[in-house]
């Protein structure tokens, strides 16, 4: 009876926490747009230490449907798709939160409009599990990258580092203003990716935002160009950069060339997660 009572209490509070580790948990959230999130807790989780956390924002393609759609891309999807040892580092070291938005108009389904809900979800997960306040990371692709720019500009103090892949930085398609404050972004380690051939979100969104950051005194961005491996039938961007060159580097701007609007399976490059961990807030 006691166990059932605890579960009931959590549901009525708007959160339904499972006690499972080493598997993805689908959790509901009482909000008109952000209807839930997927949660990954490492199998070796222990309250004896604090754990780095990744907040992964999905793209417009995953809006609507069940909460599990948040797992279609991002670090949580890598855990599902790649059981090999190469990704043990990602599986074992991070708590991963992948929120989900329900169906609605594109201009109304933008993460930066719902930062209060995102803050609340992370804080509530932190009430149950020991999150490392110095190592909270933000990342996303497309609408998730747009949300990363917008969210980071509003709450830079919450994150130790961020990754954005092919996101809008200036209002278009009837979007409300995205970046609220460039000054805050300048102080957060940021790895930005953009497809030079992107036909949906123009490359200029990232390049012009970076120029503005640098013109306002931000540390210059290390600029990298990456090759694409298409031997497997899918365009996969290969981050063959020197780890000594990128780990600990605060600002990086990477470009690649694939067709239309594609993340190029960037999430499958383990160096991304090592780069995140190379940064922490004081």
Residue pairs with C-beta under 8 A, 6 or more apart in sequence:
7 16
10 16
10 17
11 28
14 28
14 29
14 30
15 27
15 28
15 29
15 124
16 27
16 28
17 25
17 27
17 128
18 25
18 27
20 41
21 41
21 42
21 43
21 44
21 45
22 41
22 42
22 43
23 40
24 38
24 39
24 40
24 68
24 71
24 76
24 79
24 80
25 38
25 39
25 40
25 41
26 36
26 38
26 66
26 67
26 68
27 36
27 37
27 38
27 39
27 67
28 35
28 36
28 67
29 35
29 36
29 37
29 99
29 117
29 121
31 114
31 117
33 101
33 102
33 104
33 108
33 109
33 113
33 114
33 117
34 99
34 100
34 101
34 102
34 114
34 117
34 118
34 121
35 67
35 100
35 101
35 102
36 67
36 99
36 100
37 67
37 70
37 97
37 98
37 99
37 100
37 121
38 67
38 68
38 70
38 71
38 76
38 96
38 97
38 98
38 100
39 95
39 96
39 97
39 98
39 125
40 76
40 79
40 94
40 95
40 96
40 97
40 98
41 95
41 129
42 51
42 91
42 92
42 93
42 94
42 95
43 91
43 92
44 92
45 51
45 95
45 129
47 129
47 130
49 130
50 130
50 131
50 132
50 133
50 135
51 93
51 94
51 95
51 129
51 130
51 131
51 132
52 93
52 94
52 95
52 132
52 135
52 136
52 137
52 276
52 277
53 94
53 95
53 96
53 97
53 122
53 125
53 131
53 132
53 135
53 136
53 137
54 75
54 94
54 95
54 96
54 97
54 137
54 138
54 139
54 273
54 276
55 97
55 99
55 118
55 122
55 136
55 137
55 138
55 139
56 70
56 74
56 75
56 76
56 96
56 97
56 98
56 139
56 140
56 144
57 99
57 111
57 138
57 139
57 140
57 143
57 144
57 145
57 147
57 148
57 151
58 69
58 70
58 72
58 73
58 74
58 98
58 99
58 100
58 101
58 140
58 141
58 143
58 144
59 73
59 140
59 141
59 142
59 143
59 144
60 106
60 109
60 142
60 143
61 72
61 73
61 142
62 69
62 70
62 72
62 73
62 100
63 101
63 102
63 103
63 104
63 109
63 143
64 101
64 102
64 103
64 104
65 103
67 100
69 100
70 76
70 98
70 99
70 100
71 77
71 80
71 98
73 141
73 144
73 263
73 267
74 96
74 98
74 139
74 140
74 141
74 144
74 267
75 90
75 94
75 96
75 139
75 267
75 273
76 96
76 98
77 267
78 87
78 90
78 267
78 268
79 87
79 90
79 91
79 96
82 268
86 270
87 270
89 270
89 273
89 274
90 270
90 273
93 273
93 277
94 273
95 125
95 129
95 131
97 121
97 122
97 125
99 111
99 117
99 118
99 121
101 109
101 111
101 114
106 173
106 174
107 173
107 174
107 175
107 176
109 143
110 143
110 146
110 147
110 150
110 175
110 176
110 178
111 118
111 140
111 143
111 144
111 146
111 147
111 148
111 150
111 151
112 146
112 147
112 149
112 150
112 151
112 153
112 154
112 178
113 176
115 150
115 151
115 154
115 155
118 151
119 155
119 158
122 131
122 136
122 158
125 131
132 280
133 281
134 160
134 280
134 281
134 282
135 160
135 276
135 277
135 279
135 280
135 281
136 158
136 159
136 160
136 281
137 159
137 160
137 161
137 162
137 163
137 276
138 148
138 151
138 152
138 158
138 159
138 161
138 162
138 163
139 148
139 162
139 163
139 164
139 165
139 272
139 276
140 146
140 147
140 148
140 163
140 164
140 165
140 167
141 165
141 166
141 167
141 263
141 266
141 267
142 165
142 166
142 167
142 200
142 201
142 261
142 263
143 167
144 165
144 167
145 164
145 165
145 166
145 167
145 168
146 167
146 168
146 169
146 175
146 178
146 201
147 167
148 162
148 163
148 164
148 167
149 164
149 167
149 168
149 169
149 178
149 179
149 185
149 209
150 178
150 179
150 180
152 159
152 162
152 184
152 185
152 188
152 190
153 178
153 179
153 180
153 181
153 182
153 184
153 185
154 180
154 181
154 184
156 181
156 184
156 185
156 187
156 188
157 184
157 281
159 188
159 281
160 188
160 189
160 276
160 279
160 280
160 281
161 188
161 189
161 190
161 191
161 275
161 276
161 279
162 188
162 189
162 190
162 191
163 190
163 191
163 192
163 193
163 272
163 276
164 190
164 191
164 192
164 193
164 206
165 193
165 194
165 263
165 266
166 193
166 194
166 195
166 198
166 200
166 201
166 206
166 261
166 262
166 263
167 201
167 205
167 206
168 175
168 178
168 201
168 205
169 178
169 179
169 205
169 206
169 208
169 209
170 178
170 179
170 205
170 208
170 209
171 177
171 178
179 185
179 209
182 209
182 212
182 213
182 216
182 218
183 216
185 213
185 218
186 213
186 216
186 217
186 218
186 219
189 249
189 250
189 251
189 279
190 250
190 251
190 252
191 246
191 251
191 252
191 254
191 272
191 275
192 206
192 209
192 210
192 221
192 252
192 253
192 254
193 206
193 237
193 254
193 255
193 256
193 263
193 266
194 201
194 203
194 205
194 206
194 207
194 253
194 254
194 255
195 203
195 255
195 256
195 257
195 258
195 261
195 262
195 264
196 203
196 255
196 256
196 257
197 203
197 257
197 258
197 259
197 260
198 260
198 261
199 260
199 261
200 260
200 261
201 261
203 255
206 253
207 253
210 221
210 253
213 221
213 251
214 220
214 221
218 251
219 250
219 251
220 251
221 251
221 252
221 253
222 245
222 246
222 249
222 251
222 252
222 253
223 252
223 253
223 254
223 255
224 241
224 246
224 252
224 253
224 254
224 255
225 254
225 255
225 256
226 237
226 238
226 239
226 240
226 241
226 254
226 255
226 256
227 237
227 238
227 240
227 256
228 235
228 236
228 237
228 238
228 256
228 257
228 258
228 264
229 235
229 236
229 237
229 238
230 236
234 265
235 258
235 259
235 262
235 264
235 265
236 264
236 265
236 268
237 256
237 258
237 263
237 264
237 265
237 266
237 269
238 269
239 254
239 266
239 269
239 271
239 272
241 271
243 271
243 274
246 252
246 271
246 275
247 271
247 274
247 275
247 278
248 278
248 279
249 275
250 279
252 275
256 264
258 264
266 272
